[in-house]
């Protein structure tokens, strides 16, 4: 099981390494791919393109969810990691705006869209795979290795950027350094693909095949039979989607613009928080297995709803100790949220529509709320002239997830059972 956990989780490193790079290079992309007449508007456009990549993720979820439930988890996860490497490689060779004009941002948009489709079945497929191979009483702990790997990807991207800034000139960093970082991502993708060659199928999917319960059209069955579960899953994922991208992607720019920090210091603080999650997320999984999904959500969603505004006020004090305290509390809450959401969403769906259900609900939420969080935060501040606007937005989303958990999750700490729902079976 250990080799399967490693091979599955490593794909999340690639996914989040890519998005970590995009966030870290947002300022560079502003200079390279857009006119420089209005840097603030250009920054919003860069984060807008970041959001566009998420818009295509539901399409990828439909595609890979279908194959994940029809041909197997293992085969589908091998395909996703191969496809992820293609737009990453192409992004590394986009010419600048000064060289090809409007075609530069056009290519950037195109490759982000392709990347979004490719990623539509990766993370969600991984958590489904991990939960299916985990012992019943340790599902949250085993599933926590998916967000753990995602944090490694974010951390790795930050370390690559930091090393390039330290050991290269600003001109080289802007013109070539970011390209090398994306090429490194491609090499990592190919390494993960090699490891997944020995991927074995889960016992759950093998049993579906033996019992002839593999569906010919799992996506259609999903939408026809359990739309309420889809809505529940979206509500449960909402907080994590906004919280993570707001606090550990957007806040790097936020701390530079409004917190009075240099780029290197902001990057160091964010990276330290993400590094701490390498230990805290698995601990969050153990806690979730112990106290149950419902009470874990109460702690996380209730805590964020109460603390978000206070935390953002501390970030704006320009005092390094206050900023570290705020980010530390955000990190603790996020670690428990990541472990809880990963396992809970998977447990909502019957096995023969699980890959589709998890992928579609997860990626719809990421498209609507996750990828849009940085651009919404920037727009809220621009329109309201209030630097606390992102905190109010986060608190509202936390209340939505809190209400979803309160009204729809079982009071018992026992996870949902894995019995397959009475779905139409595929013809022999």
Secondary structure, DSSP 8 states (H G I E B T S, - for coil): -HHHHHHHHHHHHHHHHHHHHHHHTHHHHHHHHS-SS-HHHHHHHHHHHHHHHHHTHHHHHHHHHHHHHHT-HHHHHHHHHHHHHHHHHHHTT---HHHHTTHHHHHHHHHHHHHHHHHTTHHHHHHHHHHHHS-GGGHHHHHHHHHHHHHHHHHHHHHHHHHHHHHS-HHHIIIIIHHHHHHHHHHHHHHHHHHGGG----HHHHHHHHTT---SSHHHHHHHH-HHHHHHHHHHHHHHHHHHHIIIIIHHHHHHHTS---HHHHHHHHHHHHHHHHHHHHHHHHHHHHH-HHHHHHHHHHHHHHHHHHHHHHHTT--HHHHHHHHHHHHHHHHHHHHHHHHHHHHTS-GGGHHHHHHHHHHHHIIIIITTHHHHHHHHHHHH--TTHHHHHHHHHHHHHHHHHHHHS-SSSS--------------
